[in-house]
Amino acid sequence: MKQVEQQDWEFLLHGSVEDVDAFLKRHPGVFSDDDRTDFLQAAREEELSSVRANLFSWVYGVTVDWREVDCEVVRLFGEFLPGEVIVEEMAEGLTLSYAGEIYSIPLTFSPNDRYITIRGIADIIQKQFEIRLFRDSYWSDTHVFVLMSHVQWQELERSHIAEVEKIFQKITPELDFP
């Protein structure tokens, strides 16, 4: 499971233009030289908080397009969970195998299914983990999420509650693509 490093949290919440380059260098396998040049220029010319959120989401985000098929949504989140996640599409929805248990996520086979699937995954992992939406991605057709343990979210909220609430939205029954 990919864990968010403390220095990367500090970057997301308070990083300077100079910190952008350090973040890029800490994650060489994620960013190409062209990406590095583009992000450094953006850090100097655009709103820095958006640039930091964008960079952070490239490394730690689960990106879900509104057209994504539901099995793929499960696979994307599964990359950020410990252990294997197996998903199978059935006539009534999805069947997931995770942590030795079998779960069902009933679907409507409509565009609403993306968030039905995301909420289903969130319910399945809720004892240990929480999924939150990057607020900056909400009005896009592609939403970006961060999946972390409850302990990590609690530690982050303890020291940065206002920033966390500004950047992330908890997954609720009402949340869907706009």
C-alpha positions in Angstrom: 0.0 0.0 0.0 1.3 3.4 -0.9 1.7 5.6 2.2 1.8 9.4 2.0 5.2 10.6 3.3 5.0 13.4 6.0 7.2 15.7 3.8 4.7 15.3 1.0 1.8 16.3 3.3 3.7 19.4 4.3 4.3 20.1 0.6 0.6 19.8 -0.2 -0.4 22.0 2.7 2.3 24.6 2.8 4.9 24.0 0.0 6.6 27.0 -1.6 7.6 27.4 -5.3 11.0 26.1 -4.3 9.5 23.0 -2.8 7.9 22.1 -6.1 11.2 21.0 -7.5 12.1 19.0 -4.4 8.7 17.2 -4.6 9.3 16.4 -8.3 12.8 15.0 -7.5 11.4 12.8 -4.7 9.1 11.1 -7.3 11.3 10.6 -10.4 9.4 7.7 -11.7 6.1 9.7 -11.9 7.2 12.8 -13.7 9.1 13.2 -17.0 11.5 16.0 -17.7 8.8 17.8 -19.6 6.4 17.4 -16.7 9.0 18.8 -14.4 9.5 21.9 -16.7 5.7 22.4 -17.0 5.1 22.1 -13.2 7.9 24.5 -12.3 6.6 27.1 -14.8 3.1 26.6 -13.5 4.3 27.1 -9.9 5.7 30.5 -10.8 2.7 31.6 -12.9 -0.4 30.0 -11.4 -2.1 29.6 -8.1 0.4 27.6 -6.0 -2.1 25.7 -4.0 -3.7 24.2 -7.2 -0.2 23.3 -8.5 0.6 21.5 -5.2 -2.7 19.6 -5.2 -2.2 18.6 -8.9 1.3 17.3 -8.2 0.2 15.5 -5.0 -2.7 13.9 -6.9 -0.3 12.6 -9.6 1.6 10.6 -6.9 -1.1 9.7 -4.4 -4.4 10.1 -6.2 -6.9 7.6 -7.6 -8.2 9.1 -10.8 -11.7 8.1 -11.9 -13.1 9.3 -15.2 -16.9 9.6 -15.4 -16.9 7.0 -18.2 -14.7 4.5 -16.3 -16.1 1.0 -16.1 -16.8 -0.1 -12.6 -14.4 -3.1 -12.6 -11.7 -0.6 -13.5 -12.7 1.7 -10.7 -12.3 -1.1 -8.2 -8.9 -2.0 -9.8 -7.7 1.6 -9.4 -8.6 1.8 -5.7 -7.2 -1.8 -5.2 -3.7 -0.5 -6.2 -3.8 1.6 -3.0 -4.9 -1.2 -0.7 -2.9 -3.8 1.0 -3.5 -7.3 -0.3 -5.3 -8.4 -3.4 -8.6 -7.1 -4.6 -10.4 -9.3 -7.1 -13.5 -8.0 -8.8 -16.0 -9.7 -11.1 -19.0 -8.2 -12.9 -22.2 -10.1 -12.4 -25.7 -9.6 -13.7 -26.7 -7.6 -10.6 -23.5 -5.7 -10.1 -20.0 -6.3 -8.8 -18.6 -9.1 -6.6 -15.4 -8.2 -4.8 -13.0 -10.4 -2.9 -10.9 -8.4 -0.4 -9.1 -9.4 2.8 -10.6 -12.9 2.7 -14.2 -11.7 2.4 -16.7 -11.6 -0.5 -18.7 -8.4 -1.0 -21.4 -7.4 -3.4 -22.0 -3.9 -4.9 -25.4 -3.8 -6.6 -25.3 -1.5 -9.7 -27.9 0.3 -11.8 -25.9 0.0 -15.0 -26.2 3.7 -15.5 -23.7 6.6 -15.2 -24.6 6.8 -11.5 -22.6 3.6 -11.0 -19.2 5.3 -10.7 -20.1 6.8 -7.3 -22.2 3.7 -6.3 -19.0 1.7 -6.8 -16.8 4.3 -5.0 -19.2 4.4 -2.0 -19.3 0.5 -2.1 -15.6 0.3 -1.9 -15.6 3.0 0.9 -18.1 0.9 2.9 -16.1 -2.3 2.4 -12.8 -0.7 3.7 -14.3 1.6 6.2 -13.0 -0.2 9.3 -9.4 0.7 8.3 -9.4 3.2 5.5 -11.2 6.2 4.2 -11.5 7.6 0.7 -11.8 11.4 0.2 -12.3 13.5 -3.0 -9.9 16.3 -4.0 -12.3 19.2 -4.0 -10.4 20.8 -7.0 -11.4 17.9 -9.2 -15.2 18.0 -8.4 -16.3 20.1 -11.4 -14.2 18.1 -13.8 -15.4 14.9 -15.6 -12.4 13.2 -13.9 -12.4 13.0 -10.1 -9.4 12.4 -8.0 -9.4 10.6 -4.7 -7.0 9.9 -1.9 -7.3 6.6 0.1 -5.5 6.5 3.4 -5.9 4.8 6.8 -8.1 6.4 9.4 -5.0 6.9 11.5 -3.3 9.0 8.8 -6.5 11.1 8.3 -6.9 11.6 12.0 -3.2 12.7 12.4 -3.5 15.1 9.5 -6.7 16.6 10.8 -5.3 17.0 14.3 -2.7 19.4 13.0 -4.3 20.8 9.9 -8.1 20.5 10.1 -8.9 23.7 8.2 -6.5 22.8 5.3 -7.8 19.2 5.1 -11.4 20.4 4.9 -10.5 22.9 2.3 -8.7 20.4 0.1 -10.7 17.2 0.6 -14.3 16.2 0.8 -15.6 13.1 2.6 -17.5 10.6 0.5 -21.2 11.0 1.3 -24.4 9.3 -0.1 -25.2 12.5 -2.0 -21.8 12.9 -3.7 -21.8 12.2 -7.4 -20.4 13.6 -10.7 -22.0 17.1 -11.2 
